[in-house]
Amino acid sequence: MARIFTYIAHKSGVPDDSAAELMAAARKIDAASSPTAIVTGWGPDLDAVCSSLQSSYAETWKISNEALVYPNAELVRKALVKVLPPGSILLVAHEHFGIDLAPGLSVKMNAAFVSDVLGIEGIEGSTLRLIRQEFGGQVSAHVQCDISSGAVITLRPGAFKPLEQASANGVVADKSPELGPLTAGRRYLETIVAEAGDVDITKHAVLVSIGRGIQEKNNVAIAQELADALGAAVSCSRPVVDAKWLEKSRQVGSSGKTVKPQVYLACGISGSFQHLAGIKGNPFIVAINKNPKAPIFQVADVGIVDDLLEFLPELTNKIREMHSVSVK
Ligand SMILES: Cc1cc2nc3c(=O)[nH]c(=O)nc-3n(C[C@H](O)[C@H](O)[C@H](O)COP(=O)(O)OP(=O)(O)OC[C@H]3O[C@@H](n4cnc5c(N)ncnc54)[C@H](O)[C@@H]3O)c2cc1C
């Protein structure tokens, strides 16, 4: 069985939540596997990430180089090609950076490449069976992948539930000396931090999130009433911002905010990977959508097939009734 690695993205010294999801996916490929985490970067933040991974990964490879201080997929690709053993399987989160990193890396490794994987069905010999989606999630594709020369696989955030992990008490191996000089044509310019807006959706435990299914600006009030009844905030998908029904600071997703609520109500949201990329921390997802085949149902804990314009006011009324009973 090929050795399995996971590439761990991080920010401000904290590993991305995908670290636990990638571990879960590795176990789906090989239940007995103990995947090795790979972390690239520079300075105290990199050390902090490696230390925190020790509690969940038996082995972490640290790749430290001043050139890696800012995320640059071109440099990370060059670094990984130098350290990964031939025939390795590398799992990467299907997010901005992973999408940039993975395809070119598979070419350089002469390995198979499968993107945006939602499920892993199993392995027979050198054939790995995976599930992806086609046509915006309307079709599930069962893919067979020859991993005899290795593979680079990107995994959709939220598709693999993190495992309850016992403390691994893992080791950190420093692979930096194997790198040599790293140069790239790309150059880091600056990080632009998004404005917080009037409501900071990143701070709320419950989000009522609306998508294009809300249909028009006047209907946003229906979601706001439910949010008020729940003590929640209203967030949204990108089309709602594009239509100017809500401001950009409310957008969840790869080009919006990353949120970490305990409960996420996805109302009239189809479940694109760009939207799901912004939902972290494995919240309890309730999806309300009139299309029973909407991809959001594949990641939802509870799915309600209904017209949200009828369902949300009913739910608001029920919650208000519950409040009035408990006050009496
Ligand atoms: C580079 C890039 C970055 C992106 N970044 C983001 C991002 O940060 N965040 C983001 O959200 N998107 C982002 N997108 C867009 C993304 O690809 C999707 O287009 C978007 O998420 C779809 O939004 P949606 O689910 O609201 O709309 P749709 O995909 O149109 O889905 C609407 C859903 O509403 C349902 N519906 C319709 N009417 C009703 C009703 N009355 N009751 C119940 N259900 C109903 C439909 O069945 C459908 O499933 C990005 C795209 C690109 C290319």
Ligand as a Chemical Component Dictionary entry (heavy atoms), coordinates in Angstrom:
data_LIG
# 
_chem_comp.id                   LIG 
_chem_comp.type                 NON-POLYMER 
_chem_comp.pdbx_formal_charge   0 
_chem_comp.three_letter_code    LIG 
# 
loop_
_chem_comp_atom.comp_id 
_chem_comp_atom.atom_id 
_chem_comp_atom.alt_atom_id 
_chem_comp_atom.type_symbol 
_chem_comp_atom.charge 
_chem_comp_atom.model_Cartn_x 
_chem_comp_atom.model_Cartn_y 
_chem_comp_atom.model_Cartn_z 
_chem_comp_atom.pdbx_ordinal 
LIG C1  C1  C 0 -13.835 32.009 -8.159 1  
LIG C2  C2  C 0 -15.201 31.818 -7.574 2  
LIG C3  C3  C 0 -15.406 32.126 -6.242 3  
LIG C4  C4  C 0 -16.655 31.959 -5.672 4  
LIG N1  N1  N 0 -16.836 32.267 -4.365 5  
LIG C5  C5  C 0 -18.034 32.032 -3.795 6  
LIG C6  C6  C 0 -18.235 32.276 -2.396 7  
LIG O1  O1  O 0 -17.351 32.756 -1.682 8  
LIG N2  N2  N 0 -19.444 31.995 -1.875 9  
LIG C7  C7  C 0 -20.477 31.482 -2.626 10 
LIG O2  O2  O 0 -21.554 31.240 -2.076 11 
LIG N3  N3  N 0 -20.319 31.265 -3.946 12 
LIG C8  C8  C 0 -19.132 31.541 -4.537 13 
LIG N4  N4  N 0 -18.992 31.322 -5.874 14 
LIG C9  C9  C 0 -20.189 30.982 -6.664 15 
LIG C10 C10 C 0 -20.519 29.506 -6.610 16 
LIG O3  O3  O 0 -19.853 28.814 -7.645 17 
LIG C11 C11 C 0 -22.034 29.276 -6.802 18 
LIG O4  O4  O 0 -22.423 29.858 -8.019 19 
LIG C12 C12 C 0 -22.866 29.888 -5.677 20 
LIG O5  O5  O 0 -22.400 29.434 -4.409 21 
LIG C13 C13 C 0 -24.317 29.452 -5.850 22 
LIG O6  O6  O 0 -25.083 30.150 -4.905 23 
LIG P1  P1  P 0 -26.513 29.605 -4.493 24 
LIG O7  O7  O 0 -26.391 28.236 -3.937 25 
LIG O8  O8  O 0 -27.162 30.656 -3.662 26 
LIG O9  O9  O 0 -27.280 29.616 -5.893 27 
LIG P2  P2  P 0 -27.771 28.398 -6.866 28 
LIG O10 O10 O 0 -26.624 27.507 -7.126 29 
LIG O11 O11 O 0 -28.457 29.061 -7.967 30 
LIG O12 O12 O 0 -28.773 27.616 -5.928 31 
LIG C14 C14 C 0 -30.010 28.117 -5.527 32 
LIG C15 C15 C 0 -30.729 26.980 -4.818 33 
LIG O13 O13 O 0 -31.959 27.457 -4.304 34 
LIG C16 C16 C 0 -32.927 26.447 -4.465 35 
LIG N5  N5  N 0 -34.229 27.146 -4.475 36 
LIG C17 C17 C 0 -34.728 27.996 -5.415 37 
LIG N6  N6  N 0 -35.894 28.481 -4.999 38 
LIG C18 C18 C 0 -36.181 27.915 -3.810 39 
LIG C19 C19 C 0 -37.259 28.010 -2.888 40 
LIG N7  N7  N 0 -38.312 28.813 -3.129 41 
LIG N8  N8  N 0 -37.231 27.267 -1.758 42 
LIG C20 C20 C 0 -36.170 26.430 -1.501 43 
LIG N9  N9  N 0 -35.119 26.312 -2.343 44 
LIG C21 C21 C 0 -35.115 27.051 -3.473 45 
LIG C22 C22 C 0 -32.578 25.769 -5.775 46 
LIG O14 O14 O 0 -33.097 24.453 -5.819 47 
LIG C23 C23 C 0 -31.051 25.800 -5.726 48 
LIG O15 O15 O 0 -30.528 24.619 -5.157 49 
LIG C24 C24 C 0 -17.738 31.485 -6.466 50 
LIG C25 C25 C 0 -17.518 31.166 -7.796 51 
LIG C26 C26 C 0 -16.278 31.320 -8.354 52 
LIG C27 C27 C 0 -16.069 30.954 -9.794 53 
# 
loop_
_chem_comp_bond.comp_id 
_chem_comp_bond.atom_id_1 
_chem_comp_bond.atom_id_2 
_chem_comp_bond.value_order 
_chem_comp_bond.pdbx_ordinal 
LIG C1  C2  SING 1  
LIG C2  C3  SING 2  
LIG C2  C26 DOUB 3  
LIG C3  C4  DOUB 4  
LIG C4  N1  SING 5  
LIG C4  C24 SING 6  
LIG N1  C5  DOUB 7  
LIG C5  C6  SING 8  
LIG C5  C8  SING 9  
LIG C6  O1  DOUB 10 
LIG C6  N2  SING 11 
LIG N2  C7  SING 12 
LIG C7  O2  DOUB 13 
LIG C7  N3  SING 14 
LIG N3  C8  DOUB 15 
LIG C8  N4  SING 16 
LIG N4  C9  SING 17 
LIG N4  C24 SING 18 
LIG C9  C10 SING 19 
LIG C10 O3  SING 20 
LIG C10 C11 SING 21 
LIG C11 O4  SING 22 
LIG C11 C12 SING 23 
LIG C12 O5  SING 24 
LIG C12 C13 SING 25 
LIG C13 O6  SING 26 
LIG O6  P1  SING 27 
LIG P1  O7  DOUB 28 
LIG P1  O8  SING 29 
LIG P1  O9  SING 30 
LIG O9  P2  SING 31 
LIG P2  O10 DOUB 32 
LIG P2  O11 SING 33 
LIG P2  O12 SING 34 
LIG O12 C14 SING 35 
LIG C14 C15 SING 36 
LIG C15 O13 SING 37 
LIG C15 C23 SING 38 
LIG O13 C16 SING 39 
LIG C16 N5  SING 40 
LIG C16 C22 SING 41 
LIG N5  C17 SING 42 
LIG N5  C21 SING 43 
LIG C17 N6  DOUB 44 
LIG N6  C18 SING 45 
LIG C18 C19 SING 46 
LIG C18 C21 DOUB 47 
LIG C19 N7  SING 48 
LIG C19 N8  DOUB 49 
LIG N8  C20 SING 50 
LIG C20 N9  DOUB 51 
LIG N9  C21 SING 52 
LIG C22 O14 SING 53 
LIG C22 C23 SING 54 
LIG C23 O15 SING 55 
LIG C24 C25 DOUB 56 
LIG C25 C26 SING 57 
LIG C26 C27 SING 58 
# 
